[in-house]
Amino acid sequence: MRFLAIRDPRSEYSFRRAVSLAILCGISFFNYMDRYALAVLIEPIQRELGLSDRQIGVLTGVAFAIAFSAAALPIARIADRVSRRTIIGLAVTFWSICTAAVAAGTNFAHLIAARIGVAIGEAGGYSPVQSLLGDMYPRERRAGALGIVLTFGMLGVTVGFALAGVVADAYGWRSAFLCMGIAGAVLGPIALLGLQEPTRGLSDGFAVDTRPTSTSEAFSELVSRPSFLLVIVGFCISGLAAYGTTVWVPTYFARRFALSTTEVGTIASLYLAVPTTIGTLAGGILCNRLVRRDGRWSVWFPGLCLIACGPIQSLQFLAPTASLAAMATIVPSFVGGAFAPPLLASLQTLSGARLRATGTSVGAFAALLVGQGAGPTLIGFLSQFFIGSWRMAPMRSLQIALLCALTLYVVGGFFVVMAARYYADDIVGSRAFDQGTPTQRRTVEAAD
């Protein structure tokens, strides 16, 4: 049996860790910008190419999610064995090229092909990044580190919403995609040269069994942890609302209040993306403090945030004016941003050092396939159904579809909260697996 000798996490590459965190923040910025800026550009794309709401739902949801999910698991298994730095550098370059390629699309099929390329590239940048962060920071600091990285992701959404709208109004939507793709491609070589490749298990402070695990063994181990499964289920259900509303809110503002692309981009940036960015950072910092008191706050905190999101965000879609709707976006955006860092940190911790990339990819696979895959598509299909069957106006049909989706926040949040019952024992089991000993159910005290 081979083990890795673990050194003091504070002494290994502290400067390179800071540099690596900065690079990962930049990657997160362009990852989210390239993924979500499309939401602001839906209206001009629909007008030029004549796409329906159903096709837009597939473009923003199913196509991206299936491609991402299909690529995420194989890439994660590779990332648990080889250099994560190399995978991340190549992935950033590839998805940026594909983002620029969207500008050349002349029909639905062209756009689908380019977005599939973006999805595959971003799959290569997800689990390896999560795995790196898990080895760079100990359990009580992971939510904070993830909060910082995700904050830059939300800054990417903020800047993407604002700039995409301005560039589209001035030069056309194709120019917006071209600019984003070229800017992001610069980060690929920087990642290859500057990212730290930390020792696996470094932040956990114990010797890690380095024997490779088979795919069947990895999945069998992960699904044996009830809290892991409950977090995944809750993530999936709430993801239907989170991804779906994020994609369709800009279109709702454009239809309901007859706003221009620039105005929609400004509202989405200032009232949606900025509060989400602040909430993401605040959620990571606050949860770090709560976890020091009781590790179960890693799931209590995000679960309660999700439960609160549904009723709070409903005010946004019931407001009679654009200004009131924009103001009603602030609080749910803040709360919605706060749940992500602790939820992802809990998946990292429950997966353990040996299966960190695989475990986080399972979360991404499930959440994206169900959430991003079905969320925007579900809202698009519901909107189209209300238009065709109930003779609703496009604005009204989209409003009702969005309100229906918000109930899923509450359901998903309850599943995440329920994970606290098994959380501490599953941490003990993950440590046993990392050290090469049989997984055992032990007392709660051992996890704290």
N, C-alpha and C positions, 0 to 999 in steps of 0.2 A: 504494500500500500504506500503510495507516494503522497507526501504532504508538502505544503508550501510554508516556509518559515515566515512569520509575520513580524514586521518591524513596527515601531511606533508610528502611527499615522501622521503625527504632527511633524515628524522629521523627514518624511519622504517627499521631496520635490515640492516644498511649500510654494515656492515662486512659480514653478511650472503648473501647479494646481490652480493658482490664481489666473495664469495666462490661459489655461485650458477652460476655466469657467467663463472667461471673457469670450473665447472663441465659440463655446457652446451657446452663449447668449446671442451672438451674432447669427449662428446657424438657426436658432429658434426664431429669431426675428424674421428671417427670409422664409423659413418653413411656413409660418403662420400667414405671412403676407401673401405668398404665392398660392396658398390654399384658399384663403377667404376673400381676397380682393375680387374674385369672380362674382361674389354676391352683389357688389355695387354695380357691376357691369352687365347684369342680367338684362335689364331693360333695353339698352342699345344693341346688345347681341340679338335679343328676340326680334327687335324691329328690323335689323339688317338681314338676318338669316331666316326669319319667319318661324321661329321655334315656338312650340306650345308650352304651357306650364308643366305638362307631363314630361316632355323632353328635357326641360330645364331641371326638373326633379331628378331624372335619371342622370343627367350630366353632373350635377352637384352632389348627388348621393350615391346611387347604386354603382355606377361605373367606377368612381373613385374608390369606394369602400371595398368592392370585390377585389380590385387590383391590389390595393394596399394590404388587405387581409391575406390574399394568396401569397404575396411576397414576404410578409412580415415573419411568419413562422420559420420558413427555411433560412432566411437571413439571420434570425435570432439564434437558431441552432449553430450556425457558423460562427456568430459573434461570441458564443460561449466557449469557443475553441481557439479562435485566431485573433489577430490584431483588430480591435474595434476602431482604432484610429484610421486605418486604411479603408475600412468599409464606409465610415462616415464621410471621409474626403471624397471618395468616388460617388457616393450617393448624392451629396450636395451638388456636385458638378452636373450629374445626370438630370436631377429634377429641375435645375435651373435652365438647362438647355431645352427641356420639354416645356417649361413655362413660356419661354420665348417662342417655341413652336406653335403655341396656341394662336399667336398673332397671324399665322399663315392659314388658319382654318377658314374654309369657305362653305362648309355644310356641317350638319350634325355629326356625321361619321368622323370628319377630321378633328372636330373638337373632342370627341370621345377618345380618339387615339392619343391625342396630346395629353389629355387629363389622366389617362391610364399610365402614361410615362411618368407624369408628375407623381402619381400615387406610388408607383414602384420605387422611384427614387426616394420619396419621403419615408417609405417603409424601411429603407436601408439606413435612414438617419434617426429612426425612433428608438428601437430596442438597444442598439449599441450605445446611444447617448444615455439612456436610462441606466444601462449597466455601468458605464463609466462613472456617472454621478454616484451610484450606489457604492462603488469602491473608493471614491474620493472623499466621501463624508460618512460619519457614523450615523446610527439610527436616529439619535436625538437631534441631528442637524440636517437630515435629508429633506424634510418638508421645507425648511428655509432655503436650502440650495435650489431645490426644485422650484420654489416660489420665485427666486431671482431669475432662473432660466425661463420659466413660463411668463414672467413679467415682460421680458424682452419679446417673447412670442406675441403677447397681447399688444405690445408697442408696434410690432409688425402689422398686426391687424389695424391698429389705429392709423398708422402712417399709410398702410395700403388702402384703407377705405378713403382717406382724404385725398391722397395723390392719384389714385386710380380714377376717382371722379373728376378731378381737375384735368388730368392728362386726357381722359376720354372726351371731355367737353371741348378741349382745345385742339386735340390732334386725332381723336378717334380711339376706340377701345383697343385696337390692335397695338397701338403705340404703348399703351399702358402695360400690356403683357410683355412686350419686347424689352421695355426698360427694366421691369422686375427680373426677367430672366438673366439679362446681362449683368446686373448688379449682383445677383446671388451667386453667379458662377465664379466670381472672384474668391469666394470663401473656400472653394474646394482645395486649391493648393495650400492655402493658409492652414486648413485643418490637417492636411497630411504632414506638414512641417512642424506645426506648433502644438498639437494636442499631446497631452500626457497619456501614457498607457500604464495605469497604476497596476500594482500587484493585485490579483483577484483575491477578494476577502480582506484586503488591507484594513478597511474601516471597521470590520467586525471584531478584530483583535484576537482571533484564534486561528490555529492551523487549519487549513482547508484541504480536504481531499481533492487531489487534482486528476483523479481518474476520470476519463470521459464517460458521460452517461448516454445511454441510448435514448432515442426519441420516446419510445414507449415507457421507459423507466422514468423519464422526466415528467411526462404527462400524468403517469400513474401517481407519482409523488405529489404533484401540484393539486390534482383533484381530490386527494385524500385529506386536504386541509379545508374544513368547512367554511372558515372565514374567507379564504381566498375565493371560493365559489360564490359566496353571498355578495362579496364586493363586486365580482365580475357581473353577476346578475343585476345588481343595482346600477352599476355603471352602464350596462346595456340599455336598461329601461329608461333611465334618466337621460341617456345620450340621445334617445329619439327626440326628446323635447329640446335638449341643448343644441344639438347640431341642426335640427330642423328649423328652429326659430332664428338661429344665427344667420342661416342662409336666406330666409324669407323675410326677415324684418325690413331690410332696405327696400325690397320690392313692395311691401305693405305700405311703407311711408310714401313711396312714389305714387301708388295707386290711390290711396286714401286721401292724400292731401295735394296731389298733382304737383310734386316737387321735381326739380331738375336733378340730373345725375350729380352735379356738384353739391347741391343742397342735401341730397340723400347721403352722399359721402361725408359731408361735414357733420350731419346729425349722427350718423353711425360711428364716426370717429370720436366726437366729443361726448356724446351721451351714452354710447354703448361700449366702445372699445376702451376709452380712458377709465371709466369706473371699473371695468373688468380688470384692467391692468393693475389699478390700485388694489382692488380686492384680491388679486392673485398674490401680490407681494405681502399684503397684510395677512391673508390666510395662512401662508407659509410660516411667517414669523410668529403669529399667535398660536398656531398649532404646535410649533416647536416648544413653546413654553408649557402648553397643556400636556404634551406627551411626557415631559419630565416629571409631572405629577402622577400620571396614569397613562400607560401605553395605549389603552383602549380609546383615548381621544383621537387616535389616528383614524378611527372609523366613525366615532360619535360625531366629531366635528363636521366632516364632509356630508354625513348623512343628514344632520340637522339643517345644514345649508341647503341641501337639495329639497327637503320637505318645505322649506320656507319659500323657495323660488317660485313654485307654481302659483299660489294665491297672490303673491306680490306682483309678478309680471302680468297678471291678467289686467291690472289697471292700465297698462300700456296700450292694450288693444281695445279698451273701452273709453279712452279719452277722446273728447269731441274735436280737439284742435291739435295741430302739429306741435305747438309749443308745449301743451300739457302732456301729449304722448311722449315727447322727447324727455321731459322732466320725469315722467313715470318710468323711464328706461333706466335711470341712474341706480336706484337701490337694487333692483333684481340683477343688474349687471355686476354690481359690486359683490353681492352674495354669490352669484353664479361663478365669479372668478375665484372666490375664496375656497371653494370646495376642491379644486383641482390639485394643488400641491400635496395636501395631506392624503388624498385618495391615491395618487400615484406613488407617494412615498410608502403607503401601507402595502401596495402591491410589490414594491421593491423589497421591503422587509420580509414579507411573507414568502417571497420566492427564494430568498437566501442567496448566498454568494455563488453557488454552483449553477443555479438556474435563474439568475437575475434577468438576463436578456430574454430567455425563453418565457419566464413568467410575465414580464411586462409586455412581451409580444402577444401572449394569450389575451391579456387585457385589451391591448390595442386591436387585436383581431376581432374579439367579441364586440367591443364598444363601437368600432368603426363599421363593422359589417352590419350590426343591428342599428347603431345610432346614426352614423353618417350615411350608411347605405340606405336604411329604411326611413330615417327621419325626414330629410328634405323630400324624398320620394313620396312618403305618406302624406305630407302636407300638400304637395303638388297634386297628388291623385284625389285627395279629399276636396281641394279647391275646384278641380276640374269636374268632380262628381256633383258638387253643389251647383256649379254653373249649368251642367247638362241636365241633371235630374230635377233640381229644385228651382231652376230658372233664376238663380241669383246673379247679381252683377259681379264682375271679377273682383272688385274691392271687397264686397260683403262676403263672398265665398272664401276668400283668403283669410279674412278676419275670423270667421267661424272655425276654419281649419286650424288656425294658430291657437285659438282658445281651447280647442279639443286636445291639442298636443300638450298643453301645460299640465294636465292631470298626471302625466307620466313622470314628472319631476317628483311628485309626492310618493308615488308607488316605488320608484327606484330608491328614494331616500330611506324608506323603511327597511328595505333589504340591506342597505349599507349599515344602518344602525344595528340591525340584528347580528351582524358579523362580530360585534364586540363580545358576544357570549363565548366565542371560540378563539378569539384573537390571541390571547396570551399563550394558551396551550399550543397553538399552531406555530408560534414563534419558536418555542422549545423544539418542536418537531423539525422545523427548518434548520435549526442549528445542529441537531443530531445528524441530519442528512449531510450537511456541509462537512461535518467532521468524520463522515464515513461510518457512523454507527447506526443501528436500526432505529427507525423513527418510533418514538414512544410518546404516549400521552403522559405529561408530567404535571406537577402542580403549577398554579398560576404564579407563585412567588418566583419561580425560576426564570420567568420571562421578564420580570421587573428588576 
